[in-house]
Amino acid sequence: MSELQKKLNFAIDNTDQSVYYSIMETQPDTKTRLLDAAYSLMIGKGYPATSIDEICERAGVSKGSVYHF
């Protein structure tokens, strides 16, 4: 393996790890915000009257996040 390949592999490995760790750090926060938003809306309006759009808006996340968690 050449020096350039070693440097590139090192950079890729570090990038992958930093992205992985940053995703892992934000997931619990996102999940907690979704659950808190859903709980408060369902307590206030009732389960049948609560929409995914309202939960996402209150939690400040995209609709895909709901389905991810």
C-alpha positions in Angstrom: 0.0 0.0 0.0 1.4 3.4 -1.0 1.7 6.3 1.4 -1.1 8.1 -0.4 -3.4 5.1 0.0 -2.5 4.9 3.7 -3.3 8.6 4.2 -6.6 8.3 2.3 -7.6 5.2 4.3 -6.8 7.0 7.5 -8.9 10.0 6.5 -11.8 7.8 5.4 -11.7 5.8 8.6 -11.6 8.9 10.8 -14.4 10.5 8.8 -16.6 7.4 9.1 -16.0 7.2 12.8 -16.8 10.9 13.5 -20.0 10.7 11.4 -20.9 7.5 13.2 -20.3 9.0 16.6 -22.1 12.3 15.8 -25.2 10.3 14.6 -25.1 8.2 17.8 -24.9 11.3 20.0 -27.9 12.9 18.3 -30.2 9.9 18.1 -31.2 9.7 21.8 -31.9 13.5 21.8 -34.1 13.2 18.7 -35.9 10.1 20.0 -36.6 11.9 23.3 -37.9 15.0 21.6 -40.2 12.9 19.5 -41.6 11.0 22.5 -42.0 14.2 24.5 -43.8 15.9 21.7 -46.1 12.9 21.0 -46.9 12.5 24.7 -47.8 16.1 25.3 -49.9 16.3 22.2 -51.7 13.1 22.9 -52.4 14.2 26.5 -53.7 17.5 25.3 -55.7 16.6 22.2 -56.1 12.8 22.6 -54.6 10.0 20.6 -57.0 10.1 17.6 -56.7 13.8 17.1 -52.8 13.9 17.1 -51.1 13.8 13.7 -47.6 12.8 12.7 -47.2 16.3 11.2 -48.0 18.0 14.6 -45.5 15.7 16.4 -42.8 16.5 13.9 -43.4 20.2 14.1 -43.4 20.3 17.9 -40.2 18.1 18.1 -38.5 20.1 15.3 -37.7 17.0 13.2 -38.5 15.7 9.7 -41.3 13.2 9.2 -38.8 10.5 8.3 -37.4 10.7 11.8 -40.7 9.4 13.2 -40.5 6.3 11.0 -36.8 5.9 11.8 -37.5 5.7 15.5 
